[in-house]
Amino acid sequence: MNTAHIVKVGMADLNVLAGEGLLKTTGLGSCVGLTLFDKDAQVGGMAHIMLPDSRIARDGALNKAKFADTAIPELVSRMERLGASVGRMVAKMAGGAQMFAAGPNMAEWMRIGPRNVDMCRAVLSDLRIPVVAEDTGGNIGRTIELCCVTGILTVRSVNRGVKEL
């Protein structure tokens, strides 16, 4: 594939792509890299989700890409504008690590990674989008790339190499 056509997705960001090209995000620790793909339309979408729930957002303009509960519906909407159908979409995700040592006295709010994964699953379930593959949890960072022709999600991590989902 021509690596010149890579669309980068930053932290608390999302993007969509139709046809040939890759969507890529780096630095997934407790954040979740969530991807959606419609094989028939060859439309892919990726969100770099930082937090589970937008209700904790401060006053002012809401960055929908930052939160699982707002990023996923926004991603679906943008993909539909490119010809995708929510009924054909499948999800893959990576990240959601517990980057701080977990102990018996750890406050629930500090479990950001697992809470991000749980909220992504809940929103996808509400939208009836199946999660077909994931590489989540642990305590490692990840970089992901989604091929918008094949739907293959490549996950790179230190000490664990490369895997395709």
C-alpha positions in Angstrom: 0.0 0.0 0.0 1.1 3.5 -0.7 2.1 4.9 2.7 1.8 8.4 1.4 -1.9 8.3 2.0 -2.0 8.1 5.8 -4.6 10.1 7.7 -3.4 10.8 11.2 -5.8 10.8 14.1 -4.6 12.8 17.1 -5.5 12.4 20.8 -9.1 13.3 21.4 -9.6 13.4 17.6 -11.5 11.3 15.0 -11.5 11.0 11.3 -13.0 9.0 8.4 -11.7 7.8 5.1 -13.3 6.2 2.0 -11.2 3.9 -0.2 -7.5 3.4 -0.3 -5.5 4.7 2.6 -4.8 4.3 6.3 -6.1 5.9 9.5 -3.4 5.9 12.2 -3.1 7.0 15.8 -0.3 6.7 18.2 0.2 6.9 22.0 -2.7 4.7 23.1 -2.3 4.0 26.8 -5.5 4.3 28.8 -7.1 5.9 25.7 -9.0 3.6 23.3 -8.4 3.6 19.6 -11.8 2.6 18.3 -12.3 1.8 14.6 -15.4 1.2 12.5 -15.4 -0.3 9.1 -18.1 -0.9 6.4 -16.7 -3.5 4.0 -19.2 -2.9 1.2 -18.6 0.9 1.1 -14.9 0.6 1.9 -15.3 3.4 4.5 -13.4 3.4 7.7 -13.4 5.6 10.8 -11.1 6.0 13.8 -11.5 7.8 17.1 -8.8 8.3 19.7 -11.0 8.3 22.8 -9.5 9.7 26.0 -12.4 9.5 28.5 -15.6 7.4 28.9 -18.3 9.9 29.6 -19.0 13.5 28.4 -20.9 14.4 31.5 -17.6 15.3 33.2 -16.9 17.9 30.5 -16.4 21.5 31.7 -18.5 24.3 30.4 -17.7 25.5 26.9 -17.4 23.9 23.6 -17.6 20.1 23.8 -14.9 18.1 22.0 -17.1 15.1 20.9 -14.0 13.1 19.9 -12.7 13.1 23.5 -15.4 11.0 25.0 -16.7 7.5 24.1 -20.3 8.4 24.5 -20.1 11.2 22.0 -17.2 10.1 19.7 -18.8 6.9 18.5 -22.1 8.4 17.3 -20.2 11.3 15.6 -17.9 8.7 13.9 -21.0 6.8 12.7 -22.6 10.0 11.4 -19.4 11.0 9.4 -19.1 7.6 7.9 -22.7 7.6 6.8 -22.0 10.8 5.0 -19.4 8.9 3.0 -21.9 6.1 2.1 -21.4 3.7 5.0 -24.4 2.1 6.7 -24.5 1.5 10.4 -26.1 -1.9 9.8 -22.9 -3.0 8.0 -20.4 -1.5 10.4 -18.1 -3.6 12.5 -15.9 -2.3 15.3 -12.4 -3.1 16.4 -10.5 -1.5 19.3 -7.2 -1.3 21.0 -5.8 0.4 24.0 -7.6 0.8 27.3 -4.6 -0.1 29.3 -4.2 0.4 33.1 -1.1 2.6 33.0 -0.9 3.0 36.7 -0.3 0.2 39.2 -3.7 -1.1 40.3 -4.1 -1.8 44.0 -6.9 -2.6 46.4 -7.4 1.0 47.3 -7.4 2.4 43.8 -10.3 4.8 43.2 -12.7 3.9 40.5 -12.1 7.2 38.6 -8.4 6.1 38.2 -9.4 3.0 36.2 -9.6 5.1 33.0 -8.5 2.4 30.6 -11.0 -0.2 31.7 -13.8 2.3 31.9 -13.1 3.6 28.4 -13.3 0.0 27.1 -16.6 -0.6 29.0 -18.2 2.6 27.7 -17.1 1.8 24.1 -18.7 -1.6 24.3 -21.9 -0.1 25.8 -22.3 2.5 23.1 -21.6 0.0 20.4 -24.1 -2.4 21.8 -26.8 0.4 21.9 -26.0 1.1 18.2 -26.0 -2.7 17.4 -22.5 -2.5 16.0 -20.6 -5.8 16.8 -17.1 -5.7 18.2 -15.3 -8.3 16.0 -11.8 -7.9 17.4 -9.9 -6.1 20.2 -6.5 -5.8 21.8 -7.3 -4.0 25.1 -6.2 -3.9 28.7 -2.8 -4.8 30.1 -0.3 -2.0 30.9 1.3 -1.4 27.5 1.1 1.5 25.0 -0.1 0.8 21.4 -0.1 2.4 17.9 -2.8 1.4 15.5 -3.5 1.6 11.7 -6.7 0.8 9.9 -6.6 -0.1 6.3 -9.8 1.3 4.8 -9.9 -1.2 1.9 -9.5 -4.4 3.9 -10.6 -3.4 7.4 -7.4 -4.9 8.8 -6.4 -3.2 12.1 -2.6 -3.4 12.7 -1.6 -3.0 16.3 2.0 -2.3 17.3 3.3 -2.4 20.8 6.7 -2.4 22.5 7.7 -5.9 23.6 4.7 -7.5 21.9 5.5 -6.7 18.3 2.8 -6.4 15.6 -0.5 -8.1 15.3 -3.3 -7.9 12.8 -6.9 -7.9 13.8 
